[in-house]
Amino acid sequence: MTDHWRAYAEFLPENIHTQSKAETYTFEGYNGILRHFLARLRRKTKCYTKSIEMLKYPVLLLMKHRNKEIAIIS
């Protein structure tokens, strides 16, 4: 599901492409959580990730903590 940006139509087949803004609040909420807790995803920061592999671990840790799969501080 995407918004109504024309570029998506060039890459996604019509039979699987649904255009709607009904679910974008969910994605924007997750983006906000990630930017809030992980400095490397904020704008104008000195922290940045040089490899996708090293970005994967902090995101996974944050999501596991948010889903109560792990307790970072007991």
PyMOL Python script that loads the backbone (N, CA, C, O; Angstrom):
from pymol import cmd

cmd.read_pdbstr("""\
ATOM      1  N   MET A   1       0.845  -1.164   0.000  1.00  0.00           N
ATOM      2  CA  MET A   1       0.000   0.000   0.000  1.00  0.00           C
ATOM      3  C   MET A   1       0.893   1.231   0.000  1.00  0.00           C
ATOM      4  O   MET A   1       1.816   1.334   0.808  1.00  0.00           O
ATOM      5  N   THR A   2       0.623   2.152  -0.894  1.00  0.00           N
ATOM      6  CA  THR A   2       1.405   3.376  -0.985  1.00  0.00           C
ATOM      7  C   THR A   2       0.467   4.575  -1.052  1.00  0.00           C
ATOM      8  O   THR A   2      -0.748   4.436  -1.187  1.00  0.00           O
ATOM      9  N   ASP A   3       1.070   5.751  -0.953  1.00  0.00           N
ATOM     10  CA  ASP A   3       0.272   6.954  -1.164  1.00  0.00           C
ATOM     11  C   ASP A   3       0.163   7.198  -2.673  1.00  0.00           C
ATOM     12  O   ASP A   3       0.480   6.306  -3.460  1.00  0.00           O
ATOM     13  N   HIS A   4      -0.267   8.353  -3.076  1.00  0.00           N
ATOM     14  CA  HIS A   4      -0.572   8.607  -4.490  1.00  0.00           C
ATOM     15  C   HIS A   4       0.593   9.220  -5.263  1.00  0.00           C
ATOM     16  O   HIS A   4       0.367   9.944  -6.234  1.00  0.00           O
ATOM     17  N   TRP A   5       1.814   8.952  -4.862  1.00  0.00           N
ATOM     18  CA  TRP A   5       2.974   9.455  -5.566  1.00  0.00           C
ATOM     19  C   TRP A   5       3.114   8.703  -6.881  1.00  0.00           C
ATOM     20  O   TRP A   5       3.097   7.473  -6.886  1.00  0.00           O
ATOM     21  N   ARG A   6       3.252   9.411  -7.992  1.00  0.00           N
ATOM     22  CA  ARG A   6       3.236   8.796  -9.330  1.00  0.00           C
ATOM     23  C   ARG A   6       4.372   7.808  -9.557  1.00  0.00           C
ATOM     24  O   ARG A   6       4.204   6.863 -10.328  1.00  0.00           O
ATOM     25  N   ALA A   7       5.500   7.987  -8.927  1.00  0.00           N
ATOM     26  CA  ALA A   7       6.659   7.116  -9.187  1.00  0.00           C
ATOM     27  C   ALA A   7       6.384   5.660  -8.824  1.00  0.00           C
ATOM     28  O   ALA A   7       6.965   4.760  -9.430  1.00  0.00           O
ATOM     29  N   TYR A   8       5.514   5.411  -7.852  1.00  0.00           N
ATOM     30  CA  TYR A   8       5.219   4.030  -7.465  1.00  0.00           C
ATOM     31  C   TYR A   8       4.595   3.242  -8.615  1.00  0.00           C
ATOM     32  O   TYR A   8       4.856   2.047  -8.754  1.00  0.00           O
ATOM     33  N   ALA A   9       3.789   3.884  -9.426  1.00  0.00           N
ATOM     34  CA  ALA A   9       3.113   3.205 -10.535  1.00  0.00           C
ATOM     35  C   ALA A   9       4.112   2.649 -11.549  1.00  0.00           C
ATOM     36  O   ALA A   9       3.809   1.676 -12.239  1.00  0.00           O
ATOM     37  N   GLU A  10       5.291   3.251 -11.648  1.00  0.00           N
ATOM     38  CA  GLU A  10       6.306   2.772 -12.586  1.00  0.00           C
ATOM     39  C   GLU A  10       6.968   1.483 -12.126  1.00  0.00           C
ATOM     40  O   GLU A  10       7.453   0.709 -12.952  1.00  0.00           O
ATOM     41  N   PHE A  11       6.997   1.240 -10.816  1.00  0.00           N
ATOM     42  CA  PHE A  11       7.721   0.095 -10.279  1.00  0.00           C
ATOM     43  C   PHE A  11       6.832  -1.031  -9.781  1.00  0.00           C
ATOM     44  O   PHE A  11       7.258  -2.186  -9.765  1.00  0.00           O
ATOM     45  N   LEU A  12       5.631  -0.727  -9.383  1.00  0.00           N
ATOM     46  CA  LEU A  12       4.736  -1.745  -8.830  1.00  0.00           C
ATOM     47  C   LEU A  12       3.666  -2.127  -9.842  1.00  0.00           C
ATOM     48  O   LEU A  12       3.047  -1.251 -10.445  1.00  0.00           O
ATOM     49  N   PRO A  13       3.441  -3.419 -10.035  1.00  0.00           N
ATOM     50  CA  PRO A  13       2.376  -3.846 -10.951  1.00  0.00           C
ATOM     51  C   PRO A  13       1.006  -3.389 -10.459  1.00  0.00           C
ATOM     52  O   PRO A  13       0.756  -3.354  -9.254  1.00  0.00           O
ATOM     53  N   GLU A  14       0.132  -3.045 -11.377  1.00  0.00           N
ATOM     54  CA  GLU A  14      -1.194  -2.520 -11.018  1.00  0.00           C
ATOM     55  C   GLU A  14      -2.018  -3.496 -10.188  1.00  0.00           C
ATOM     56  O   GLU A  14      -2.780  -3.077  -9.316  1.00  0.00           O
ATOM     57  N   ASN A  15      -1.875  -4.788 -10.450  1.00  0.00           N
ATOM     58  CA  ASN A  15      -2.706  -5.776  -9.743  1.00  0.00           C
ATOM     59  C   ASN A  15      -2.350  -5.918  -8.263  1.00  0.00           C
ATOM     60  O   ASN A  15      -3.177  -6.403  -7.491  1.00  0.00           O
ATOM     61  N   ILE A  16      -1.138  -5.509  -7.836  1.00  0.00           N
ATOM     62  CA  ILE A  16      -0.804  -5.592  -6.411  1.00  0.00           C
ATOM     63  C   ILE A  16      -0.637  -4.224  -5.760  1.00  0.00           C
ATOM     64  O   ILE A  16      -0.387  -4.140  -4.558  1.00  0.00           O
ATOM     65  N   HIS A  17      -0.772  -3.155  -6.536  1.00  0.00           N
ATOM     66  CA  HIS A  17      -0.549  -1.811  -6.009  1.00  0.00           C
ATOM     67  C   HIS A  17      -1.860  -1.200  -5.531  1.00  0.00           C
ATOM     68  O   HIS A  17      -2.786  -1.006  -6.319  1.00  0.00           O
ATOM     69  N   THR A  18      -1.934  -0.902  -4.248  1.00  0.00           N
ATOM     70  CA  THR A  18      -3.091  -0.232  -3.672  1.00  0.00           C
ATOM     71  C   THR A  18      -2.661   1.155  -3.228  1.00  0.00           C
ATOM     72  O   THR A  18      -1.701   1.296  -2.470  1.00  0.00           O
ATOM     73  N   GLN A  19      -3.357   2.166  -3.689  1.00  0.00           N
ATOM     74  CA  GLN A  19      -3.027   3.538  -3.311  1.00  0.00           C
ATOM     75  C   GLN A  19      -4.032   4.036  -2.285  1.00  0.00           C
ATOM     76  O   GLN A  19      -5.234   4.092  -2.542  1.00  0.00           O
ATOM     77  N   SER A  20      -3.513   4.397  -1.120  1.00  0.00           N
ATOM     78  CA  SER A  20      -4.369   4.897  -0.057  1.00  0.00           C
ATOM     79  C   SER A  20      -3.502   5.569   0.992  1.00  0.00           C
ATOM     80  O   SER A  20      -2.343   5.199   1.176  1.00  0.00           O
ATOM     81  N   LYS A  21      -4.054   6.543   1.672  1.00  0.00           N
ATOM     82  CA  LYS A  21      -3.339   7.166   2.789  1.00  0.00           C
ATOM     83  C   LYS A  21      -3.868   6.649   4.124  1.00  0.00           C
ATOM     84  O   LYS A  21      -3.501   7.160   5.183  1.00  0.00           O
ATOM     85  N   ALA A  22      -4.729   5.639   4.072  1.00  0.00           N
ATOM     86  CA  ALA A  22      -5.369   5.133   5.283  1.00  0.00           C
ATOM     87  C   ALA A  22      -4.368   4.523   6.258  1.00  0.00           C
ATOM     88  O   ALA A  22      -4.593   4.585   7.467  1.00  0.00           O
ATOM     89  N   GLU A  23      -3.283   3.940   5.785  1.00  0.00           N
ATOM     90  CA  GLU A  23      -2.325   3.264   6.663  1.00  0.00           C
ATOM     91  C   GLU A  23      -1.029   4.019   6.857  1.00  0.00           C
ATOM     92  O   GLU A  23      -0.144   3.529   7.559  1.00  0.00           O
ATOM     93  N   THR A  24      -0.880   5.198   6.262  1.00  0.00           N
ATOM     94  CA  THR A  24       0.406   5.890   6.364  1.00  0.00           C
ATOM     95  C   THR A  24       0.702   6.353   7.786  1.00  0.00           C
ATOM     96  O   THR A  24       1.872   6.522   8.130  1.00  0.00           O
ATOM     97  N   TYR A  25      -0.306   6.564   8.624  1.00  0.00           N
ATOM     98  CA  TYR A  25      -0.051   6.980   9.991  1.00  0.00           C
ATOM     99  C   TYR A  25       0.729   5.921  10.748  1.00  0.00           C
ATOM    100  O   TYR A  25       1.530   6.257  11.620  1.00  0.00           O
ATOM    101  N   THR A  26       0.513   4.640  10.434  1.00  0.00           N
ATOM    102  CA  THR A  26       1.238   3.555  11.101  1.00  0.00           C
ATOM    103  C   THR A  26       2.721   3.632  10.774  1.00  0.00           C
ATOM    104  O   THR A  26       3.562   3.558  11.670  1.00  0.00           O
ATOM    105  N   PHE A  27       3.044   3.780   9.497  1.00  0.00           N
ATOM    106  CA  PHE A  27       4.438   3.853   9.085  1.00  0.00           C
ATOM    107  C   PHE A  27       5.108   5.093   9.652  1.00  0.00           C
ATOM    108  O   PHE A  27       6.247   5.025  10.114  1.00  0.00           O
ATOM    109  N   GLU A  28       4.425   6.209   9.623  1.00  0.00           N
ATOM    110  CA  GLU A  28       4.998   7.442  10.150  1.00  0.00           C
ATOM    111  C   GLU A  28       5.218   7.334  11.651  1.00  0.00           C
ATOM    112  O   GLU A  28       6.173   7.904  12.180  1.00  0.00           O
ATOM    113  N   GLY A  29       4.353   6.616  12.334  1.00  0.00           N
ATOM    114  CA  GLY A  29       4.535   6.398  13.770  1.00  0.00           C
ATOM    115  C   GLY A  29       5.797   5.605  14.061  1.00  0.00           C
ATOM    116  O   GLY A  29       6.558   5.954  14.964  1.00  0.00           O
ATOM    117  N   TYR A  30       6.025   4.534  13.297  1.00  0.00           N
ATOM    118  CA  TYR A  30       7.240   3.736  13.471  1.00  0.00           C
ATOM    119  C   TYR A  30       8.483   4.547  13.120  1.00  0.00           C
ATOM    120  O   TYR A  30       9.500   4.448  13.805  1.00  0.00           O
ATOM    121  N   ASN A  31       8.411   5.344  12.064  1.00  0.00           N
ATOM    122  CA  ASN A  31       9.548   6.187  11.698  1.00  0.00           C
ATOM    123  C   ASN A  31       9.872   7.172  12.817  1.00  0.00           C
ATOM    124  O   ASN A  31      11.041   7.421  13.111  1.00  0.00           O
ATOM    125  N   GLY A  32       8.845   7.727  13.434  1.00  0.00           N
ATOM    126  CA  GLY A  32       9.054   8.658  14.534  1.00  0.00           C
ATOM    127  C   GLY A  32       9.695   7.996  15.738  1.00  0.00           C
ATOM    128  O   GLY A  32      10.569   8.585  16.374  1.00  0.00           O
ATOM    129  N   ILE A  33       9.276   6.783  16.061  1.00  0.00           N
ATOM    130  CA  ILE A  33       9.864   6.036  17.180  1.00  0.00           C
ATOM    131  C   ILE A  33      11.342   5.765  16.912  1.00  0.00           C
ATOM    132  O   ILE A  33      12.187   5.960  17.786  1.00  0.00           O
ATOM    133  N   LEU A  34      11.646   5.313  15.692  1.00  0.00           N
ATOM    134  CA  LEU A  34      13.038   5.018  15.350  1.00  0.00           C
ATOM    135  C   LEU A  34      13.905   6.271  15.428  1.00  0.00           C
ATOM    136  O   LEU A  34      15.006   6.228  15.977  1.00  0.00           O
ATOM    137  N   ARG A  35      13.418   7.385  14.885  1.00  0.00           N
ATOM    138  CA  ARG A  35      14.194   8.624  14.929  1.00  0.00           C
ATOM    139  C   ARG A  35      14.361   9.132  16.357  1.00  0.00           C
ATOM    140  O   ARG A  35      15.390   9.719  16.691  1.00  0.00           O
ATOM    141  N   HIS A  36      13.357   8.909  17.198  1.00  0.00           N
ATOM    142  CA  HIS A  36      13.425   9.387  18.571  1.00  0.00           C
ATOM    143  C   HIS A  36      14.498   8.642  19.364  1.00  0.00           C
ATOM    144  O   HIS A  36      15.278   9.263  20.087  1.00  0.00           O
ATOM    145  N   PHE A  37      14.542   7.325  19.234  1.00  0.00           N
ATOM    146  CA  PHE A  37      15.428   6.514  20.062  1.00  0.00           C
ATOM    147  C   PHE A  37      16.801   6.248  19.451  1.00  0.00           C
ATOM    148  O   PHE A  37      17.743   5.961  20.189  1.00  0.00           O
ATOM    149  N   LEU A  38      16.943   6.331  18.143  1.00  0.00           N
ATOM    150  CA  LEU A  38      18.220   6.020  17.503  1.00  0.00           C
ATOM    151  C   LEU A  38      18.802   7.271  16.851  1.00  0.00           C
ATOM    152  O   LEU A  38      18.293   7.749  15.837  1.00  0.00           O
ATOM    153  N   ALA A  39      19.874   7.794  17.444  1.00  0.00           N
ATOM    154  CA  ALA A  39      20.479   9.037  16.957  1.00  0.00           C
ATOM    155  C   ALA A  39      20.932   8.919  15.514  1.00  0.00           C
ATOM    156  O   ALA A  39      20.911   9.908  14.781  1.00  0.00           O
ATOM    157  N   ARG A  40      21.341   7.731  15.090  1.00  0.00           N
ATOM    158  CA  ARG A  40      21.869   7.583  13.733  1.00  0.00           C
ATOM    159  C   ARG A  40      20.792   7.759  12.668  1.00  0.00           C
ATOM    160  O   ARG A  40      21.119   7.876  11.487  1.00  0.00           O
ATOM    161  N   LEU A  41      19.530   7.780  13.048  1.00  0.00           N
ATOM    162  CA  LEU A  41      18.457   7.965  12.081  1.00  0.00           C
ATOM    163  C   LEU A  41      17.901   9.388  12.088  1.00  0.00           C
ATOM    164  O   LEU A  41      16.985   9.699  11.326  1.00  0.00           O
ATOM    165  N   ARG A  42      18.447  10.248  12.939  1.00  0.00           N
ATOM    166  CA  ARG A  42      17.999  11.640  12.981  1.00  0.00           C
ATOM    167  C   ARG A  42      18.732  12.468  11.950  1.00  0.00           C
ATOM    168  O   ARG A  42      19.799  12.085  11.471  1.00  0.00           O
ATOM    169  N   ARG A  43      18.164  13.581  11.620  1.00  0.00           N
ATOM    170  CA  ARG A  43      18.844  14.517  10.732  1.00  0.00           C
ATOM    171  C   ARG A  43      19.816  15.365  11.531  1.00  0.00           C
ATOM    172  O   ARG A  43      19.659  15.543  12.739  1.00  0.00           O
ATOM    173  N   LYS A  44      20.816  15.884  10.846  1.00  0.00           N
ATOM    174  CA  LYS A  44      21.802  16.784  11.442  1.00  0.00           C
ATOM    175  C   LYS A  44      22.452  16.178  12.688  1.00  0.00           C
ATOM    176  O   LYS A  44      22.462  16.797  13.752  1.00  0.00           O
ATOM    177  N   THR A  45      22.980  14.995  12.553  1.00  0.00           N
ATOM    178  CA  THR A  45      23.631  14.332  13.667  1.00  0.00           C
ATOM    179  C   THR A  45      25.029  13.903  13.267  1.00  0.00           C
ATOM    180  O   THR A  45      25.308  13.722  12.082  1.00  0.00           O
ATOM    181  N   LYS A  46      25.896  13.741  14.227  1.00  0.00           N
ATOM    182  CA  LYS A  46      27.246  13.251  13.955  1.00  0.00           C
ATOM    183  C   LYS A  46      27.277  11.728  13.906  1.00  0.00           C
ATOM    184  O   LYS A  46      28.232  11.143  13.396  1.00  0.00           O
ATOM    185  N   CYS A  47      26.243  11.088  14.430  1.00  0.00           N
ATOM    186  CA  CYS A  47      26.182   9.632  14.430  1.00  0.00           C
ATOM    187  C   CYS A  47      25.627   9.155  13.090  1.00  0.00           C
ATOM    188  O   CYS A  47      24.577   9.617  12.645  1.00  0.00           O
ATOM    189  N   TYR A  48      26.322   8.250  12.471  1.00  0.00           N
ATOM    190  CA  TYR A  48      25.799   7.664  11.245  1.00  0.00           C
ATOM    191  C   TYR A  48      26.340   6.252  11.106  1.00  0.00           C
ATOM    192  O   TYR A  48      27.372   5.916  11.687  1.00  0.00           O
ATOM    193  N   THR A  49      25.659   5.447  10.354  1.00  0.00           N
ATOM    194  CA  THR A  49      26.020   4.055  10.169  1.00  0.00           C
ATOM    195  C   THR A  49      26.700   3.879   8.829  1.00  0.00           C
ATOM    196  O   THR A  49      26.221   4.377   7.810  1.00  0.00           O
ATOM    197  N   LYS A  50      27.817   3.170   8.831  1.00  0.00           N
ATOM    198  CA  LYS A  50      28.560   2.957   7.600  1.00  0.00           C
ATOM    199  C   LYS A  50      28.110   1.696   6.872  1.00  0.00           C
ATOM    200  O   LYS A  50      28.368   1.548   5.678  1.00  0.00           O
ATOM    201  N   SER A  51      27.443   0.790   7.573  1.00  0.00           N
ATOM    202  CA  SER A  51      26.992  -0.441   6.912  1.00  0.00           C
ATOM    203  C   SER A  51      25.566  -0.773   7.347  1.00  0.00           C
ATOM    204  O   SER A  51      25.143  -0.463   8.460  1.00  0.00           O
ATOM    205  N   ILE A  52      24.853  -1.407   6.442  1.00  0.00           N
ATOM    206  CA  ILE A  52      23.477  -1.825   6.736  1.00  0.00           C
ATOM    207  C   ILE A  52      23.467  -2.838   7.881  1.00  0.00           C
ATOM    208  O   ILE A  52      22.557  -2.836   8.710  1.00  0.00           O
ATOM    209  N   GLU A  53      24.473  -3.695   7.923  1.00  0.00           N
ATOM    210  CA  GLU A  53      24.558  -4.717   8.975  1.00  0.00           C
ATOM    211  C   GLU A  53      24.598  -4.083  10.362  1.00  0.00           C
ATOM    212  O   GLU A  53      23.954  -4.579  11.286  1.00  0.00           O
ATOM    213  N   MET A  54      25.349  -2.993  10.516  1.00  0.00           N
ATOM    214  CA  MET A  54      25.452  -2.342  11.817  1.00  0.00           C
ATOM    215  C   MET A  54      24.238  -1.482  12.143  1.00  0.00           C
ATOM    216  O   MET A  54      24.068  -1.088  13.297  1.00  0.00           O
ATOM    217  N   LEU A  55      23.403  -1.183  11.180  1.00  0.00           N
ATOM    218  CA  LEU A  55      22.143  -0.493  11.441  1.00  0.00           C
ATOM    219  C   LEU A  55      21.072  -1.485  11.883  1.00  0.00           C
ATOM    220  O   LEU A  55      20.173  -1.148  12.652  1.00  0.00           O
ATOM    221  N   LYS A  56      21.184  -2.707  11.385  1.00  0.00           N
ATOM    222  CA  LYS A  56      20.181  -3.731  11.665  1.00  0.00           C
ATOM    223  C   LYS A  56      20.081  -4.041  13.163  1.00  0.00           C
ATOM    224  O   LYS A  56      18.975  -4.186  13.685  1.00  0.00           O
ATOM    225  N   TYR A  57      21.207  -4.143  13.856  1.00  0.00           N
ATOM    226  CA  TYR A  57      21.193  -4.561  15.253  1.00  0.00           C
ATOM    227  C   TYR A  57      20.522  -3.568  16.197  1.00  0.00           C
ATOM    228  O   TYR A  57      19.707  -3.995  17.014  1.00  0.00           O
ATOM    229  N   PRO A  58      20.816  -2.274  16.135  1.00  0.00           N
ATOM    230  CA  PRO A  58      20.103  -1.365  17.036  1.00  0.00           C
ATOM    231  C   PRO A  58      18.598  -1.303  16.755  1.00  0.00           C
ATOM    232  O   PRO A  58      17.799  -1.157  17.680  1.00  0.00           O
ATOM    233  N   VAL A  59      18.212  -1.412  15.476  1.00  0.00           N
ATOM    234  CA  VAL A  59      16.780  -1.396  15.146  1.00  0.00           C
ATOM    235  C   VAL A  59      16.108  -2.644  15.710  1.00  0.00           C
ATOM    236  O   VAL A  59      15.021  -2.556  16.282  1.00  0.00           O
ATOM    237  N   LEU A  60      16.744  -3.808  15.554  1.00  0.00           N
ATOM    238  CA  LEU A  60      16.178  -5.040  16.109  1.00  0.00           C
ATOM    239  C   LEU A  60      16.080  -4.981  17.632  1.00  0.00           C
ATOM    240  O   LEU A  60      15.073  -5.397  18.204  1.00  0.00           O
ATOM    241  N   LEU A  61      17.116  -4.471  18.288  1.00  0.00           N
ATOM    242  CA  LEU A  61      17.074  -4.341  19.748  1.00  0.00           C
ATOM    243  C   LEU A  61      15.943  -3.427  20.196  1.00  0.00           C
ATOM    244  O   LEU A  61      15.224  -3.745  21.144  1.00  0.00           O
ATOM    245  N   LEU A  62      15.783  -2.303  19.525  1.00  0.00           N
ATOM    246  CA  LEU A  62      14.722  -1.373  19.882  1.00  0.00           C
ATOM    247  C   LEU A  62      13.343  -2.015  19.693  1.00  0.00           C
ATOM    248  O   LEU A  62      12.480  -1.901  20.564  1.00  0.00           O
ATOM    249  N   MET A  63      13.138  -2.682  18.568  1.00  0.00           N
ATOM    250  CA  MET A  63      11.835  -3.304  18.308  1.00  0.00           C
ATOM    251  C   MET A  63      11.541  -4.434  19.301  1.00  0.00           C
ATOM    252  O   MET A  63      10.405  -4.578  19.753  1.00  0.00           O
ATOM    253  N   LYS A  64      12.549  -5.228  19.640  1.00  0.00           N
ATOM    254  CA  LYS A  64      12.342  -6.291  20.627  1.00  0.00           C
ATOM    255  C   LYS A  64      12.012  -5.706  21.996  1.00  0.00           C
ATOM    256  O   LYS A  64      11.160  -6.230  22.714  1.00  0.00           O
ATOM    257  N   HIS A  65      12.690  -4.617  22.354  1.00  0.00           N
ATOM    258  CA  HIS A  65      12.398  -3.973  23.631  1.00  0.00           C
ATOM    259  C   HIS A  65      10.985  -3.384  23.633  1.00  0.00           C
ATOM    260  O   HIS A  65      10.253  -3.531  24.611  1.00  0.00           O
ATOM    261  N   ARG A  66      10.601  -2.715  22.532  1.00  0.00           N
ATOM    262  CA  ARG A  66       9.266  -2.120  22.444  1.00  0.00           C
ATOM    263  C   ARG A  66       8.167  -3.181  22.460  1.00  0.00           C
ATOM    264  O   ARG A  66       7.062  -2.922  22.937  1.00  0.00           O
ATOM    265  N   ASN A  67       8.465  -4.373  21.942  1.00  0.00           N
ATOM    266  CA  ASN A  67       7.485  -5.462  21.926  1.00  0.00           C
ATOM    267  C   ASN A  67       7.570  -6.329  23.173  1.00  0.00           C
ATOM    268  O   ASN A  67       6.933  -7.379  23.254  1.00  0.00           O
ATOM    269  N   LYS A  68       8.362  -5.884  24.144  1.00  0.00           N
ATOM    270  CA  LYS A  68       8.536  -6.562  25.430  1.00  0.00           C
ATOM    271  C   LYS A  68       9.072  -7.987  25.275  1.00  0.00           C
ATOM    272  O   LYS A  68       8.734  -8.871  26.062  1.00  0.00           O
ATOM    273  N   GLU A  69       9.906  -8.201  24.259  1.00  0.00           N
ATOM    274  CA  GLU A  69      10.555  -9.495  24.077  1.00  0.00           C
ATOM    275  C   GLU A  69      11.853  -9.569  24.890  1.00  0.00           C
ATOM    276  O   GLU A  69      12.316 -10.657  25.234  1.00  0.00           O
ATOM    277  N   ILE A  70      12.430  -8.411  25.190  1.00  0.00           N
ATOM    278  CA  ILE A  70      13.625  -8.348  26.032  1.00  0.00           C
ATOM    279  C   ILE A  70      13.469  -7.177  26.994  1.00  0.00           C
ATOM    280  O   ILE A  70      12.786  -6.196  26.703  1.00  0.00           O
ATOM    281  N   ALA A  71      14.116  -7.305  28.135  1.00  0.00           N
ATOM    282  CA  ALA A  71      14.134  -6.197  29.094  1.00  0.00           C
ATOM    283  C   ALA A  71      15.552  -5.647  29.119  1.00  0.00           C
ATOM    284  O   ALA A  71      16.471  -6.346  29.545  1.00  0.00           O
ATOM    285  N   ILE A  72      15.752  -4.420  28.676  1.00  0.00           N
ATOM    286  CA  ILE A  72      17.085  -3.835  28.631  1.00  0.00           C
ATOM    287  C   ILE A  72      17.529  -3.452  30.050  1.00  0.00           C
ATOM    288  O   ILE A  72      18.676  -3.685  30.431  1.00  0.00           O
ATOM    289  N   ILE A  73      16.625  -2.872  30.814  1.00  0.00           N
ATOM    290  CA  ILE A  73      16.921  -2.504  32.199  1.00  0.00           C
ATOM    291  C   ILE A  73      15.915  -3.206  33.093  1.00  0.00           C
ATOM    292  O   ILE A  73      14.705  -3.039  32.939  1.00  0.00           O
ATOM    293  N   SER A  74      16.432  -4.000  34.037  1.00  0.00           N
ATOM    294  CA  SER A  74      15.497  -4.715  34.912  1.00  0.00           C
ATOM    295  C   SER A  74      15.185  -3.955  36.162  1.00  0.00           C
ATOM    296  O   SER A  74      14.414  -4.428  36.997  1.00  0.00           O
TER     297      SER A  74
END
""", "prot")
cmd.dss("prot")
cmd.show_as("cartoon", "prot")
cmd.util.cbc("prot")
cmd.orient("prot")
